[in-house]
C-alpha cells in the first residue's frame, strides 16, 4: 500500500458480458458502505497494470476473463485509507471480457455481485467519473465496443 499524502495509482477491471441485447457490466459492492463499483486495487510488485486489474476481479468478484492490455480510460477519486487519511487515487481501467463468474471467491462473504446494463450501471455507481466512463461506453456503437473487446 502506498504512503498517504501522495497521489496513488490503482487499477480496475471493467468486466463486460455480451448479451443478445448488448452488453452488461458486472458490478460489486464496496466492503464498507455497499456502494456499487468495479473491482479495483493496487498492482503488486512486478505485476503489469492489466494483470493487477484481472487479479482484483478474481479476488473481489470471482470474475475470470480476458483482460485488455491498454486502459480504456481513467478516473480519479479520494481514497479513504485505514488510517483515516484521504489520498488522491488515479485509477486506470481495463476492459475484461468475462468468461466465468465463479460461485466461490475470496471476498464472496464481503461483497455482492450483480450484472447491470451499462446505462443502469452508470446510474448505480457512486463515483461520478466512473459513471461518466460507463456512459461513454454505453454511447459507443455496438460494433465499436465489440472491436474494443477483441483488441
Residue pairs with C-beta under 8 A, 6 or more apart in sequence:
1 42
1 81
2 8
2 9
2 42
2 87
4 81
4 83
4 85
4 87
5 85
5 87
6 87
6 88
7 87
7 88
7 89
7 90
8 42
8 79
8 87
8 88
8 89
8 90
9 42
9 43
9 49
9 89
9 90
9 92
10 40
10 41
10 42
10 43
10 79
10 89
10 90
10 91
10 92
11 40
11 41
11 42
11 43
11 49
11 50
11 52
11 53
11 56
11 91
11 92
11 93
11 94
12 38
12 39
12 40
12 41
12 53
12 56
12 91
12 92
12 93
12 94
13 38
13 39
13 40
13 53
13 54
13 56
13 57
13 63
13 67
13 93
13 94
13 95
13 96
14 25
14 38
14 72
14 93
14 94
14 95
14 96
14 133
14 134
14 137
15 25
15 26
15 38
15 39
15 57
15 61
15 63
15 65
15 96
15 98
16 23
16 24
16 25
16 26
16 95
16 96
16 97
16 98
16 145
16 149
17 23
17 24
17 25
17 26
17 98
17 115
18 97
18 146
18 149
22 117
22 118
22 142
23 117
23 118
23 137
23 142
23 145
24 115
24 116
24 117
24 118
25 38
25 115
25 116
25 117
25 118
25 121
25 134
26 61
26 63
26 98
26 101
26 113
26 114
26 115
27 36
27 37
27 38
27 113
27 114
27 115
27 116
27 121
27 124
27 125
28 36
28 37
28 38
28 39
28 60
28 61
28 111
28 112
28 113
28 114
29 35
29 36
29 37
29 111
29 112
29 113
30 37
30 111
30 126
31 107
31 110
31 111
34 112
35 125
35 126
36 114
36 116
36 121
36 124
36 125
36 126
37 125
37 126
37 127
37 130
38 93
38 125
38 130
39 53
39 56
39 57
39 59
39 60
39 61
39 63
40 53
40 56
40 60
40 91
41 52
41 55
41 56
41 59
41 60
42 52
43 49
43 51
43 52
44 52
44 55
47 55
48 69
49 71
49 92
49 94
50 67
50 68
50 69
50 71
50 94
51 67
53 67
53 92
53 93
53 94
53 96
54 65
54 67
54 94
54 96
57 63
57 64
57 65
57 67
57 96
58 64
58 102
58 105
58 106
59 105
59 106
59 107
60 105
60 106
60 107
60 111
61 105
61 107
61 111
61 113
62 101
62 102
62 103
62 104
62 105
62 108
62 113
63 96
63 98
63 100
63 101
63 102
63 113
64 98
64 99
64 100
64 102
65 96
65 97
65 98
65 99
65 100
66 96
66 97
66 99
67 94
67 95
67 96
68 94
68 95
68 96
68 97
68 148
68 149
68 151
69 94
70 94
70 151
71 92
71 93
71 94
72 93
72 94
72 95
72 133
72 137
72 148
73 93
73 133
73 136
74 90
74 91
74 92
74 93
75 90
75 91
75 93
75 127
75 129
75 130
75 132
75 133
76 88
76 89
76 90
76 91
76 129
77 89
77 91
77 127
77 129
77 130
78 86
78 87
78 88
78 89
79 86
79 87
79 88
79 89
80 86
81 87
91 130
93 130
93 133
95 148
95 149
97 149
101 113
116 124
117 138
118 134
118 135
118 137
118 138
119 134
119 135
119 138
121 134
122 131
122 132
122 134
122 135
122 138
123 131
125 131
125 134
137 145
140 148
